[in-house]
Amino acid sequence: MVKHHRALGLATAPLGVTCGIDIANGHPAQPVTLVRPHAAARAARFFVEKFPGRSMYAVKANPSPDLLQILWDNGITHYDVASIAEVRLVARTLPGAILCFMHPVKAEEAIRDAYETYGVRTFSLDSIEELEKIMRATNGATDLTLCVRLRVSSDLSKLSLASKFGAVPGETKELLFAARQAADALGICFHVGSQAMAPDAYANAMERVREAIVEAAVTVDVIDVGGGFPSVYPGMEPTSLERYFETIHRCFESLPISYSAELWAEPGRALCAEYSSLIVRVERRRGDELYINDGAYGALFDAAHIGWRFPVRLLREPASNTREMPFSFYGPTCDDLDHMAGPFELPADIRAGDYIEIGMLGAYGAAMRTAFNGFGSDETVIVTDEPMASLYVEPETEVASNVVTL
């Protein structure tokens, strides 16, 4: 049985058959990815049923075709794509999906191919130059939804997305007016940053939207609040997603926009973080440093390069009764950069040969993997237990594990 810790939703289970994997009998020598289709399906249904508008999945968070199919099967019909490769992937996997090309700076060839070959009609932009490029590439099409991206603050988010894209005050009036003339439907979009920790991140951005609309005096048909919807990690416990939705809806209703205007969002992390976790083996212990068989060039890019902390637990049977202490990790490559500072709290008696589950890696973990230095593993096992943390599960929920021998 799997139970959930009341504060974080951290799962506890009989170690050794935790997460549906019989570690004791299997002894996997390479990292093993555990995927939980039911968790992704639940997240998709939550957004479809509760977000007060249209939810389109940000494919960059995890482009797994299996995951795309799960989201589609549970009501996600629109997909935020950022490259022609993502356009082709989603079109091949989900022929009926609606694709929105939301990268503000695109190759002209990519725009043309997306429009002519794959039926893409929604494009984002943040400059007059990009608008001109879109119109050239589509031969002056009159059936476009053009979303002007505004630069907004990322101060309430853990990862900033405030410096690379977005029109700033002084640019938006001319850009919105020009896009209105070219577009069949005009949208305004923004991104508050990844892992927004407070609903006010969206309220503040919506005020910037209001100012831009009033200044440009244009009719707006779409408001796209972008991504940033959070998940749960150690030290990052956001309020309920319903609170975010309520704030967004209230602000949307107060905007001076078309009576038939649509509200969109681009969740990525929130739809897929709980989808997968990773089992790694400890190859060496050196004091409070653990050498494991995955790392910065694998699924733990965020842990290494931006100091992201993921939930961890020791997989051992019988379970350790030793107090926990903080550890850092080294990955398997020869590179000093292959280091995850953590801290990761694990029992003090952990040793070489032990296995660790690292949770909440469905977002960006799979997407950032490389085969640098010849390390990596494609081994994946489907399990039915609950993720190590969840925004979608009541704390006292219990489910049975699906035991699989590796």
C-alpha positions in Angstrom: 0.0 0.0 0.0 1.2 3.5 -0.7 0.3 6.3 1.7 0.9 10.1 1.2 2.6 12.4 3.7 0.1 15.0 4.7 2.3 18.1 4.1 4.0 17.2 0.7 2.1 14.2 -0.6 5.4 12.3 -0.3 4.7 8.6 -0.8 6.0 6.0 1.6 6.0 2.3 0.7 7.7 -1.1 1.6 11.2 -0.5 0.3 12.4 -3.1 -2.1 9.1 -3.3 -3.9 8.5 0.4 -3.9 7.1 2.1 -7.0 6.1 -1.3 -8.3 9.7 -2.4 -8.9 11.3 -5.4 -7.2 14.7 -4.0 -6.7 15.9 -6.8 -4.5 15.5 -9.4 -7.2 16.2 -7.2 -10.3 19.5 -5.4 -9.4 19.4 -3.1 -12.4 22.8 -1.9 -13.4 21.5 1.1 -15.4 19.0 3.9 -14.4 15.4 2.9 -14.8 12.6 5.4 -15.6 9.3 4.7 -14.0 6.3 6.1 -15.8 2.8 6.6 -14.3 0.3 7.1 -17.1 -2.5 7.5 -14.5 -0.8 10.5 -13.0 -0.5 12.3 -16.3 -4.1 11.4 -17.2 -5.3 12.8 -13.8 -3.4 16.1 -14.3 -4.9 16.5 -17.8 -8.4 15.9 -16.6 -7.9 18.4 -13.8 -6.9 21.2 -16.2 -9.6 20.3 -18.8 -12.3 20.3 -16.1 -11.2 23.2 -13.9 -9.1 25.7 -15.8 -11.7 28.3 -17.0 -10.5 28.3 -20.6 -8.4 26.2 -23.0 -5.4 24.3 -21.8 -2.7 23.5 -24.4 0.3 21.3 -23.4 3.7 22.9 -23.7 5.5 20.0 -25.5 9.0 21.1 -24.6 8.4 19.9 -21.0 8.3 16.3 -22.1 7.9 15.4 -25.8 7.3 11.6 -25.2 4.8 10.3 -27.8 3.3 8.1 -25.1 2.7 11.1 -22.9 1.3 13.1 -25.8 -1.2 10.3 -26.4 -2.2 10.1 -22.7 -2.9 13.8 -22.6 -4.9 13.6 -25.8 -6.9 10.7 -24.5 -7.8 12.8 -21.5 -9.0 15.9 -23.2 -5.9 18.0 -24.2 -6.6 18.9 -27.8 -4.2 21.9 -28.3 -0.4 21.7 -28.1 2.1 24.5 -27.7 5.0 23.8 -30.1 8.3 25.7 -30.2 10.0 24.2 -33.3 9.2 22.6 -36.6 10.5 19.3 -35.1 7.9 19.6 -32.3 5.2 20.5 -35.0 6.1 17.3 -36.9 6.2 15.1 -33.8 2.8 16.1 -32.5 1.3 16.0 -36.0 2.6 12.5 -36.5 1.5 11.3 -33.1 -1.8 13.1 -32.9 -3.1 13.9 -36.4 -6.2 15.6 -35.0 -4.4 17.9 -32.6 -4.4 21.7 -32.9 -0.9 23.1 -33.0 0.1 26.6 -31.8 3.6 27.8 -32.8 4.3 29.9 -29.7 8.1 30.5 -30.0 8.4 34.3 -30.6 11.4 34.0 -32.9 11.1 31.4 -35.7 12.9 30.5 -38.9 10.9 31.7 -41.9 11.1 28.2 -43.4 9.7 26.7 -40.2 6.7 29.1 -40.3 6.0 28.3 -44.0 6.2 24.5 -43.4 4.0 24.7 -40.3 1.4 26.8 -42.2 1.4 25.0 -45.5 2.1 21.4 -44.5 0.7 21.0 -41.0 -2.2 23.5 -40.9 -0.8 25.7 -38.1 -2.7 28.9 -37.9 -1.6 30.3 -34.5 1.7 32.0 -34.1 3.3 34.2 -31.4 5.6 37.2 -32.0 7.1 40.0 -30.0 8.4 42.3 -32.7 7.5 44.0 -36.0 10.2 42.0 -37.7 8.6 38.7 -36.6 5.2 39.9 -37.8 6.6 40.7 -41.2 8.3 37.3 -41.3 5.1 35.5 -40.5 3.2 37.4 -43.2 5.9 36.7 -45.8 6.1 33.0 -44.9 2.3 32.6 -45.2 1.9 34.7 -48.3 -0.2 37.3 -46.4 -2.6 34.8 -45.0 -5.9 36.1 -43.7 -6.7 33.2 -41.4 -4.1 33.7 -38.7 -4.4 34.0 -34.9 -1.4 36.2 -33.9 -0.5 36.4 -30.3 1.7 39.3 -29.3 3.9 38.3 -26.4 4.5 40.9 -23.6 7.4 40.9 -21.3 6.2 40.5 -17.7 7.9 40.0 -14.4 9.2 36.6 -13.2 9.8 37.8 -9.7 7.3 35.3 -8.2 8.6 32.3 -10.1 11.6 30.0 -9.4 13.0 30.3 -12.9 12.9 33.6 -14.8 11.6 33.9 -18.4 11.6 37.6 -18.3 14.7 38.6 -20.3 14.7 36.8 -23.6 11.3 37.4 -25.1 8.4 39.8 -24.9 7.6 43.3 -26.1 8.3 46.0 -23.5 6.3 49.2 -22.9 7.0 51.6 -25.7 6.9 48.8 -28.3 3.6 47.3 -27.6 1.2 50.0 -29.0 2.7 49.9 -32.5 3.0 46.1 -32.5 -0.5 45.4 -31.3 -2.0 47.8 -33.9 0.0 46.2 -36.7 -0.8 42.7 -35.6 -4.5 43.6 -35.4 -4.5 44.7 -39.0 -2.9 41.4 -40.1 -4.7 39.0 -37.9 -8.0 37.2 -38.2 -7.9 36.9 -34.4 -5.5 39.0 -32.2 -4.1 37.5 -29.0 -1.9 38.7 -26.2 0.3 36.2 -24.4 3.0 36.3 -21.7 5.0 33.9 -19.5 5.4 34.6 -15.8 8.4 32.2 -15.5 8.6 28.5 -14.6 7.3 27.3 -11.2 5.3 30.3 -10.3 4.9 30.2 -6.5 1.9 32.6 -6.1 -1.3 33.3 -8.1 -0.3 37.0 -7.9 2.2 36.3 -10.6 -0.7 36.1 -13.1 -2.6 39.0 -11.5 0.4 41.3 -12.0 0.9 40.1 -15.6 -2.8 40.7 -16.4 -2.4 44.3 -15.2 0.4 44.7 -17.8 -2.0 43.3 -20.4 -4.7 45.8 -19.4 -2.3 48.7 -19.8 -1.2 47.4 -23.2 -4.8 47.0 -24.5 -5.9 50.5 -23.3 -2.8 52.1 -24.8 -3.2 50.4 -28.2 -7.1 50.7 -28.2 -7.4 47.4 -30.1 -10.0 44.6 -29.9 -8.4 41.5 -28.4 -9.8 38.0 -29.1 -7.4 35.8 -27.1 -5.6 36.1 -23.7 -3.0 33.4 -23.3 -1.5 33.3 -19.7 1.3 31.0 -20.8 2.9 28.5 -18.5 4.4 28.7 -15.1 1.8 26.5 -13.3 3.8 24.8 -10.5 4.3 21.3 -9.2 5.5 20.1 -5.8 9.2 19.8 -4.9 11.1 19.9 -1.5 11.0 23.5 -0.3 8.5 24.5 -3.0 5.0 23.8 -1.9 2.6 26.0 -3.8 -1.0 26.7 -2.9 -3.7 24.7 -4.8 -4.0 25.2 -8.5 -7.6 26.2 -8.1 -6.4 29.4 -6.4 -4.3 30.1 -9.5 -7.3 29.5 -11.7 -9.6 31.7 -9.7 -7.1 34.6 -9.8 -6.7 34.2 -13.6 -10.4 34.0 -14.2 -11.2 37.1 -12.1 -8.5 39.1 -13.9 -9.6 37.9 -17.3 -13.2 38.9 -16.7 -12.1 42.4 -15.8 -10.1 43.1 -19.0 -11.4 45.4 -21.7 -11.6 42.7 -24.4 -14.0 41.2 -26.9 -17.2 39.8 -25.3 -16.3 36.5 -27.1 -12.6 36.5 -26.2 -11.0 33.2 -25.3 -8.8 32.4 -22.3 -5.8 30.1 -23.0 -3.0 28.6 -20.9 0.1 26.6 -21.7 0.8 24.2 -18.8 3.9 22.1 -19.2 5.4 21.1 -15.8 2.0 20.9 -14.1 0.8 18.3 -16.6 3.9 16.0 -16.7 6.0 16.4 -13.5 4.2 13.6 -11.8 4.4 11.3 -14.9 7.8 9.8 -14.1 10.6 9.2 -11.6 14.0 7.6 -11.8 15.7 4.7 -10.0 19.5 5.1 -9.7 22.2 3.0 -8.1 24.9 4.3 -5.7 28.2 3.3 -7.1 30.4 4.9 -4.4 30.0 6.9 -1.2 32.6 9.5 -0.2 31.5 11.1 3.0 28.4 13.0 2.2 28.8 12.6 -1.5 27.1 9.8 -3.5 28.3 8.7 -6.9 25.2 7.6 -8.9 24.6 6.3 -12.4 22.7 9.3 -13.8 23.3 13.0 -13.5 23.7 16.4 -15.1 23.9 15.0 -18.7 21.0 12.7 -18.1 17.7 13.3 -16.3 19.2 15.5 -13.6 20.1 18.5 -15.7 18.0 20.8 -13.5 19.4 19.5 -10.3 22.9 20.2 -11.5 22.6 23.4 -13.4 19.9 25.4 -11.6 20.1 23.7 -8.2 16.7 22.1 -8.4 15.9 19.8 -5.5 13.9 16.7 -6.2 12.3 14.3 -3.7 14.4 11.2 -3.0 14.1 8.0 -1.0 16.3 5.0 -0.3 15.0 1.7 -1.8 16.1 -0.9 0.6 14.5 -3.8 2.4 14.3 -4.0 5.3 14.0 -0.2 5.5 16.8 1.8 7.2 16.1 3.1 10.7 19.0 5.5 10.6 18.5 9.2 10.8 18.6 11.2 7.6 21.4 13.5 6.6 22.1 15.8 3.6 24.0 14.4 0.6 25.1 15.7 -2.7 25.4 13.6 -5.9 28.0 13.1 -8.6 26.8 11.7 -11.9 28.6 9.0 -13.9 30.5 11.1 -16.4 34.2 12.2 -16.1 33.1 15.9 -15.8 33.2 17.9 -12.6 30.1 19.7 -13.8 28.2 16.4 -13.3 27.4 17.4 -9.8 24.0 17.9 -8.0 24.5 19.9 -4.9 21.1 19.2 -3.4 21.0 18.8 -0.5 19.2 15.4 -0.8 18.0 14.0 2.5 18.7 10.2 2.8 19.5 7.8 5.6 23.0 8.2 7.0 23.8 4.5 6.5 23.4 4.6 2.7 26.1 2.8 0.9 27.4 1.6 -2.5 24.9 -0.8 -4.1 21.9 0.9 -2.7 19.1 2.2 -5.0 17.5 5.6 -4.8 14.3 6.8 -6.3 14.4 10.4 -7.5 10.9 11.7 -8.0 9.0 14.4 -10.1 11.2 14.0 -13.2 8.4 13.9 -15.7 9.0 17.6 -16.5 12.3 18.3 -18.4 14.1 15.2 -17.0 13.5 13.1 -20.1 13.7 16.1 -22.4 17.2 17.1 -21.3 18.9 13.7 -21.5 22.0 13.2 -23.6 24.3 10.2 -24.2 27.5 12.2 -23.2 30.4 10.0 -22.3 28.4 6.9 -23.3 26.1 6.9 -20.3 22.4 6.7 -20.3 19.6 4.2 -20.3 16.3 3.9 -22.2 14.8 1.3 -19.8 11.3 2.3 -18.8 8.8 0.5 -16.7 5.1 1.4 -16.3 3.9 1.4 -12.7 0.6 2.1 -11.0 1.6 3.5 -7.6 1.3 7.2 -6.8 4.1 9.7 -7.6 6.3 10.8 -4.7 4.5 14.2 -4.5 1.2 15.4 -6.0 -1.0 18.4 -6.4 -3.8 16.2 -7.5 -4.1 13.5 -4.8 -5.7 13.8 -1.4 -3.1 13.1 1.3 -4.7 10.0 2.7 -5.3 8.3 -0.7 -4.1 4.7 -0.8 -3.4 2.6 -3.9 -1.9 -0.8 -4.4 1.6 -1.1 -6.0 2.0 -3.0 -9.3 5.1 -5.2 -8.6 7.4 -5.7 -11.5 10.6 -7.7 -11.4 13.5 -6.2 -13.4 
